[in-house]
Amino acid sequence: MAIAAPVHAQDQETRIETDAEAVAEADAPSDTIIVTGTRQTDRSAADTVAPVDVVSTAELNNTADNDIGNVLRVSVPSFNVSTQPISDAATLVRPVNLRGLSPDNTLVLVNGKRMHRAAVIAFLGGGINDGSQGPDISVIPSIAIKQLEVLRDGASSQYGSDAIAGVLNFILKDAPDGGTVSAQWGETYEGDGDQYSIAGNIGIPLGNAGFVNLSAEYGETDATSRSVQRDDAAALIAAGNTAVADPAQIWGQPNVNDDIKFFANMGVDFTDAIEWYAFGNYAERNVDGGFFFRNPTNRGGVYAGPFVDPATGQPLDEDMGGVPSVLVGDLSLGDTGDCPAGIPLTAGGGLIPDPTILAQVAGDSNCFSFVELFPGGFTPRFGGDVEDYSIATGIRGQLFGGLDFDLSYRHGRNKTSFTIRNTVNASLGPNTPTQFSPGGYAQTENVVNFDVGYELPIGGGSVYVAAGAEYRDEEFTITAGDPASFELGPLAQPSVAYPTGQGFSTSSNGFPGFATNSAGSSKEDNKAVYLDIEADLIDALTLQGAVRYEDTKSFGDVVTWKLGGLYKLSDAWRLRGTYSTGFRVPTAGQANVINVTTQFSNGELQDEGTFPLNSAAGVIAADYVENSLGLDRPQLGPEESDSFTLGVAGDFGDVTVTLDYFNIKLNDRISRSSAINFPAALCYLASVDGVATSCPVDFNADDAVLPSPAELLTQLDAAGSLDRGEFTGFEDLTAFSYFNNDFDTRTQGLDFVVNARIYPIEGGNTRATLAINYTDTEVTDVGATISAVRQRQLEEGLPKWKGFFNLTHEQDRFRGMFRANYFGSYYEAHLEDETLPIDAGAELTFDVELGYEVIDGLEIAVGAQNVFDNYPEENPYSGIVGAQYGERSPFGFNGGSYYLRARFQW
């Protein structure tokens, strides 16, 4: 919950009206008035009790990228975002990190009001982001932003749940006149990844008492490929399979098509003291990315068949001379057994189906194998449409000669509709579609705020007292996919409808559709009141205190608080520090989502499900974890934090220096558990209920051979142990996970920032910024279900050291920028596998830009990002799935790129 500082329409002369003025404003960052972390209207960044970084519109717009996430990773040292090439839904909405914590530990504000979350939950998040659900900041066009304020401090008591790592507050442009039109194009040095955008901003006066400021952007980004041929695909080609693509699987950034972003900001003065305001946005885009290659010899549920007689294709044990085969389906159903069980893999060293039996299968209308449709295997393409919109409105000002007030309402919605193509529902055999709509997610939020504040003069100083209340509700919705995306066809694993079963997997392969039993809506709401006091009792001392009570529908109530102070040691030096408590409750999505993802595990593609603990599957999971594995029963509730900062700030006119230490202890972190064996959990249920199955006696043994989930679900349903319909879509799962609170962490570090204004050439203006961040995370309590690889990902998955040196110079009509970016070493578990570690070293990249004002208002600029074409270290395991570089590089893996921009301002 936030109150934006009242800025009335009659104060238009104080607004930053053009990008040129924004550059001038950036010349004195310590004097910039901010509204984040304080409720007073005249507090500068230099006089706050907690560190606040201010990023100007010029810095946000003079870059190679049109994605605000990529812009911020070279503008805010503790901010991280990676490319997410094959990460299911996280490819559509990339998770971002501030100060080493999860995306949903950072509160995002727009004009001081809470931004709604994205619908996407990052199930494949590289350990740090697993299960996170944060806002989609990529819907914000940089041309709409007047300035970004980054509060590097815990602020739950001031703003509510989520503000543990800090706050990003995007302040929208509010000029009543003038405007900017910009067009930009660029591509990588490799000649791919073409990116273009067209953007505009215009201010329109509403009489003498108001304004409308409009911003829009349209762009597209082409995919890149940083791939090598997979070893298994290369072997297939060498054996004579001419249908295999080269490369069989593409690693790179996805296509982003029809990327539309629109923002509007407006205000009207009713009187000299009261203003009505409103702002909102609409955005949409289509994203299309790659998935893992399905090998035509061994992909389970599609191609992998039993051991068979190499002469007949009928079942034969390996120790009797049986050979691997490609699975064959018998379409006669009522008269099964007429087809071979499998097409023997005998030619090409066992990599090509036997041509005689392949011809027999292809020539018999009752027999079918997927090598007939996809002889070279297939690689699904996954993506979807993202739609985001919001509207906020309110009235604010002063009453009774000094009582500030702000009453506001905000509604926001983010919706993602998934698509997957070039894939199959194998259980449908030759009748399968190859393109599916698996369903989607939607997140809807409503927030009502009422805030008041009053300044009390005390002695020679003053005390500003603010109080307020908030009501917030959210709804998370799962939409069912088209029937073919989750259907159990006639060739499916055993089921009630098809008790014999033929071993083919159900649902759209790669991203199973949401079945009707998974669809529905879940709701959560929060009610809060707060008190916030800032006191300037003497010139040298500022004190701040805040307390907040928040009550949630499903997870109880909590009180958080904060104390902070700033002391002016001299005219130049300030000492500041804070201590605060914080919390975050699970989102409605995290508490109720049902999802199935395909992951690479133990050298094979496997399906992993996520169940809510309150579902039928979740109860089985909890019983198994508690009673069979002997671990604590999983629980899901709030996570809580204790954090403090201590720093010094120096202001020497043309040079400012800040050094701040932070320490964040986060207890009972909300996250997905590590994967747990799903068939073993079903075997446990069978053993408890006395159901006869083919489960081994010791079903938890590492070498235990377990029945398929489909077989177990069918038997348990027949025995009355469960309702088979509640498990539709889970027939092929090998593992499951759930959201719980299972580990604690401590994140600590340093932020060092130097800003300097230099006068090297008469008439010129040069600014230099050096910003360095050190962040270290330690898992202090490992918990029961967090794996060793996940622990290392949390501790080493982001660079500990990160920083940049930025130099800008203006001389007459010329403008130049030079930036050096440092990214420290980090760890990556390739394919989330602890046996495939990538210990990547530190890297240094450089960006440059040169602009020239051709005529008044029209500037042409050329630039390059990663000028020297630097790449992360090559992946030592590239042959496994064809990734030339690791996917978690903090600066991406596309190499260098160049761009051209034309911008006209008036």
Residue, then its C-alpha position, 0 to 999 in steps of 0.5 A: m500500500a502506497i500513497a503517491a506524493p500529491v502532485h497537482a495539475q497546477d504544479q505542471e512547471t515542476r514536471i519533467e516534460t521532455d527527455a532532454e529535461a530528464v537528462a538535466e534532472a539526472d545531473a543532480p541525482s542527490d537532489t531528485i525528489i522521490v516518493t518511494g520509501t517516504r510519505q513526505t512530498d519534499r524528501s530528496a534521495a539524499d535525505t532518506v533513511a533507506p537507500v533509493d536509486v533513481v533511474s532517469t528516463a534518458e537512461l531507460n531509453n538510450t539502450a539497445d533493448n525494448d524489454i525493460g527487464n534487459v534495460l534494468r539489469v545494466s542500470v540497477p546492479s542488484f537486478n538480474v534477469s536471464t533469457q529463459p530459452i526452454s522454461d515452459a511458461a517462464t519463457l512467456v513472462r521472465p522472472v526477475n530478481l532484486r537483491g538475490l531474492s525471488p521475483d515475488n519478494t519485490l513489490v512493483l508499484v506504478n505511480g505509487k500503486r501496487m501493480h498486479r501479478a502476472a498469471v504465469i507461475a515459473f515452474l522451471g525457475g533455475g532454483i531461485n525462481d521455482g514457483s514464483q509469481g511476480p508482476d510482468i514488468s515487460v508490459i511497461p514501455s520505457i518511453a512512458i517512464k519519467q523516472l524509476e525509483v528503486l527502494r533497496d530496503g524491506a518495506s512490508s510495514q509501509y507497502g504490504s506483503d511482498a516488499i521484502a527485497g525492496v520496491l520498484n516504483f515506476i513513475l509515469k510521465d505527466a507532462p501536459d505538452g510536448g512529445t517524443v517519437s522514436a524508431q529503433w532497429g537492431e540485430t545480433y552480430e550473428g545476423d539473427g535476433d532482429q529487433y525493432s520498435i516504434a514508440g511515441n509519447i505525447g502530452i495533451p493539456l486539459g484546459n488550464a487545470g489538467f493533462v493527459n499523457l499518452s505512451a505507446e510502443y509496438g515491436e517485434t523480436d526474432a528468435t536466436s539460435r545458439s545451438v549445436q547438434r545433439d549427440d543422439a540426433a547426430a548419431l541418428i543422421a550418421a545411421g542414415n535417418t535423413a528426416v532428423a533436423d539439424p539442429a534437432q533442437i534450438w536453444g535461443q531467445p524466443n520469437v516475440n511477435d506483435d508486442i503492443k504496449f500502451f499507457a495513459n496517465m492523466g489528472v485534473d485539478f478540481t480546486d487548488a488543493i484537490e486533484w482527480y487522477a487516473f492511469g492505466n495500461y493495455a499490453e499484449r504479445n505473442v511468444d513462440g519458443g522451443f522445447f526438447f527434441r523427441n528422439p524417434t527411438n526412445r521417447g517414452g509413451v510415443y516411440a519407446g517400445p518393448f524388447v522384441d524378437p528382431a525377426t517378428g517384432q513380438p515381445l522377447d526378453e532382452d536376455m533371450g535376444g530381444v532388441p529395443s523397438v519402436l512402439v506399435g499401436d493396434l487400432s483394431l482395439g476389439d481384436t488386439g494382437d494382430c500387430p507387432a508389439g514393436i518395430p525392431l531397431t536393428a538397422g544402422g547399429g540399432l538406430i533405424p527401425d527394421p525396414t521389413i517390419l516397418a513396411q508391414v506396420a505401414g501397410d496394415s490399416n490396423c497398425f500404427s507407429f509414430v515413425e510413420l508421421f515423424p520418422g526423424g522425431f519431433t521438437p514441439r514449439f511452445g508459446g502463447d498470448v499474453e494480455d495485460y491491462s489495468i486501470a487506477t483512479g483516485i482523488r487526492g489533495q489537502l483538506f482543512g488547511g493541511l490534511d493530505f488525503d488519497l483515496s484510490y482504486r486499482h483493477g488489474r488483470n493478466k491473462t496467458s493463453f498457451t499454445i503448443r504445436n509440432t507435437v502429438n497426443a500419442s494416445l490418439g494415434p494417427n488421429t492426433p492433432t499436431q497443434f493444441s490449445p492447452g488452456g491458460y492462466a489468468q490473474t485478476e486483482n482489485v485494490v482499494n486504498f485510503d491514506v491520510g497524512y498531517e505535518l505537525p510542527i514541533g519545536g524547531g522541527s516537524v513530525y509527519v504522521a500518515a495512516g491508512a487502510e487497504y483492501r486487496d483481493e485476487e483471483f487466480t483462474i485456470t482455463a481448460g484446454d481443448p479436449a484433445s490436449f488432455e484426452l485419454g485416447p484408445l492407445a493410452q496407458p491402462s484406464v477404466a475406459y481402456p483397461t488393456g492399455q497400449g502404452f502411449s502417453t496421453s495429452s499434448n506431449g510437452f505441455p499437457g492441457f489442463a483437464t476440466n478437473s484442473a480448471g476453476s478459480s481460487k480467491e484470496d483477500n487481504k485487509a490492512v491498516y498502517l501508521d507511518i511517522e517521519a520526524d525531523l526534530i532537529d536539522a541533523l536527525t530524521l527518524q522514521g517508524a511504521v507499523r502495519y496490521e494485515d489480515t489474510k483470508s486463508f493464512g491468518d494475520v500478522v503485524t510488521w514494523k520498521l524503524g529507521g534513522l538518518y543522522k547528518l554527521s556534517d554538511a557532506w556526510r550522512l549516516r543511515g540505517t533501518y530495521s524492519t520485519g516483513f512477510r509474504v503470503p502464498t498467492a491464490g495461484q501458488a496455493n491452488v495451481i495444478n500443472v504438469t511440466t516436462q523436464f530432462s531428468n536422468g538422461e530422459l524426458q519426464d513429466e513432473g506434476t505440481f499439486p495443491l496440498n488441499s487436493a486429492a493428489g496433494v493429500i496423497a503426497a503429504d501422507y507419503v512424505e510424512n508416513s513413508l519418507g518419515l519427513d515433516r508433513p508439508q504445510l503452506g503458510p506465510e514466509e517472514s523476514d527480518s532485515f536491516t540496512l546500515g550505510v553512509a552517504g556523502d554529497f560533495g556537490d558534483v560528486t555523491v558517494t553511498l555505501d550500504y550494507f543489507n542483511i535479510k533473514l527469510n524464514d519458511r520460504i514459499s517455494r516448490s518442493s523438490a521432485i518426489n517419486f509419484p509412482a512410489a506415492l501411489c504404491y504407498l497408498a496401495s499398501v495402506d489400502g491393501v490394494a494388490t498391485s505389481c509394486p515391489v515390497d520396497f517401493n522406495a528403493d533406488d533400484a525399484v521397478l515401479p508400475s506406471p502411474a496409469e496402471l496404479l491409478t486404474q487399480l486404485d480406482a477399481a478398489g475404491s481408494l480414489d476417484r480416477g477422474e480427479f487424476t485426469g492428466f496425471e497418467d504419465l507422471t514420474a514425479f510430483s511437487y507441491f508448494n510449501n514452506d521448507f527452508d530458511t535463507r540469509t541474504q546479505g551484501l553491499d551496494f556502492v554507488v558513486n555519481a560524478r559530474i565532470y567538466p573536461i571540455e568547455g561547454g560540455n557536460t559529462r557524468a560518470t556513475l560507478a555502481i557495484n553490488y555484492t550479494d551473498t545468499e546462504v541456506t541456513d535451514v535446508g528443510a526436508t524436501i529441498s535437494a542438494v542441487r537446489q540449495r546450491q542454485l539458491e546460494e550460487g545461481l546468481p553472480k555474487w558480484k555485479g556492477f557497471f561503470n557508465l560515462t555519458h558526455e554531451q557536447d553541442r549536438f553530439r551525445g555519447m555513452f560508454r558503459a562497462n558491465y561486470f558480471g561475477s562468477y555463478y553456478e548453473a546445474h545444466l538441465e537442473d542436474e547436479t551431475l552436470p555442473i557449470d561453474a561459469g567465470a566472471e565476464l566483462t561486457f561493454d556498450v557504446e552509443l553515439g548520437y547526433e542532433v541533425i536538426d533541432g529535436l531530431e537525433i540519430a543514434v547508433g550503438a552496440q551492446n556487448v561491443f566485443d561480442n562476449y559470450p559466456e563459457e561454452n557448455p561442456y555438456s552441449g552434446i546432451v541437448g544441443a545447448q552451446y552455452g548455459e541458459r542462466s547467463p546473467f548477460g544472456f548468450n546472444g553475443g554482441s548486437y548493434y542498433l540504429r535509432a531515430r528520435f524526434q522530440w518537441 
